[in-house]
Amino acid sequence: MGMFDTLRIDIDGKPVDLQSKRFDQTLRTYRVGDAIAGARAGVQVYFDVCWLDTRYHRVFAAGEAQNVFTVFVILAHGIFVDFEVASGELDEAGISIRIDALRERWTDSARLIERLSGFVRRHQMKAEQLQHQIRRIQTVLEDKGPPATAKRPRIDLRSVNPDLKRLDQGEPLADVIAAILGDTRSREIWQTEFEAPGSSLEEQRL
C-alpha cells in the first residue's frame, strides 16, 4: 500500500482510522485540532465510505461489513477542524450536497475562529501539563542523584512533595515517574483550566 497518513475519528464512540495518500504521506496519525502536513489552503471537505465489522474495525469487502457509514472530514487552512458521520452509503448527489453544505458552514469566519481558538487553548493546556510533569520528574531524579554539595545544599521537600513521599515509602523510581506521566491533570497550583467564552449575545439578552 505504500506510505499514507491516518486521520483518527470516532463513530458511535469507537475509534476509527481513515487512511489517505492525499497529503504528505508521513505515516502520522492526525486528530481533530492537528495541523496536517501537505494539506491544501482554504476550506476543504473530503469523504470516505467506511465498511465496519461488529467491533467497528474497518473491512474492505461489502460482504464482511456489518455497519456502513459515509464520513466527511473538514480541513480549514491545513487544520483538521471537524468531521461528520452519516449512516449508510450516500449516493453521489447526497455526497455533493453535504460537501457543499459543510464547506459553506466552515467558511463562516466567526465559527472557524472560535474553533481554532479552542484548539489553541487545548494545546496550551497540554503544553503546560507536560512542562509541569517534566519539572516533577526532574525533582525526583535530583532526589535520587548524588548527595548535595556544600556549595549547593538540597532543600528537603519531602514534607510537601507527594512524589518524594512515595520514594521514601520504597516505591520504585520507575513507578513514580510512570505515575507522574499518567497524571493527566498535573499542573501548577496557580494554573487554571481554560474555559470557552460564552455567547457573544449574552450581554444583549433581556
Phi, psi and omega in degrees: 000336178081195183281152180200176171241157181239132174250120183268123175233184170223145178232122183053037178080005180252136178290135179226134181257130174254128180255141184214145172254015185284338186253218187277354175055059182250011181063023176278157172249122183251145176236166179305130182104348181271149171276132184257121181294127178091003179286150180283160177287165178080189179266120181239138178236126179240157179228161175208148175258122183255120170262124185234149175274189184295337179265008181066029169269144183289138173235161186234025173225130185303325182292341180267352186278130174255340179222137181231132180222148169256123187249136176243131180246130183247125176243135178233114180055038176088359180257133176283096190267333184189169171214160180221142183239127175247137180288136178087176179259108181288152175279176185301319181295317180296321179294315181298317180298316182290322178299315180298318181294318180291321178297318179295320181300316185270000171279345175297112187295324181295316179297317183293317180297319178299317180293315181295324177297322177297321178296319180297316179299317182296315180292327177294318177300318180296319179297318180295321178298314180296320178298319179293319178298320179297318179295322178296318180294320177301321181297315182288328177292320178295324179295328180272356183280191180299153179302149180294145178277168180296328181288335185226077183295146180271133178278131181278110183253009188299327184290339184240350185255111183294331179294317179291327176298322180294323176297317180297331181278003175095007180288136181301146180304316182299323180290323178295316179296318178299320179294322178296314181294333180275354181277092186285353178251019180293123177198163177294157181302322186278351181277137176238158178287144176287143175245140178295140179296148178286180181300139180290347181265358186300323182289343180263000181286140179289000000 
